[in-house]
Amino acid sequence: MTESRLVYIASPYAGDVERNVAFAKEACRYAATQGCTPVAVHLLYPQFLDDGVPQEREAGLRMGRRVLAACDEFWLCGERMSAGMRAEKAEAERLGIPIRRVPSSCILPVMEQKVQEKYEEEISGMEEIKLC
């Protein structure tokens, strides 16, 4: 059994959180299709930490740095880099972790394929309508 690379997924979170979370999930899916084991702390920690509480935000950043230190690669996903992503990138550089830029063009087709499959699944069970 071969061990896959553990990759830290960095993508924007704040702003349009719903859209950014969907993008982060697809970035993880893309990493998995590349034979990697993705980890996206910005999908995990907001489940139990409040970014608006300074102590909780700092705890999340500290835990994220610990996770990053265990990773084999750091992936910057998408074209926009937030302040948090810049800090994560600097930490990856400090730790000597290889950094890979993954453009949206690699991730969005995975997202679009998923949407297409959902649409096809929805219409496959529908009764055919005959038009006169």
Salt bridges, closest charged atoms under 4 A:
GLU26 OE1 - ARG29 NE 3.12
GLU26 OE2 - LYS114 NZ 3.14
ASP51 OD1 - ARG57 NH1 2.80
GLU58 OE2 - ARG65 NH2 3.37
GLU73 OE2 - ARG5 NE 2.79
GLU91 OE2 - ARG94 NH2 2.90
GLU93 OE2 - LYS89 NZ 2.81
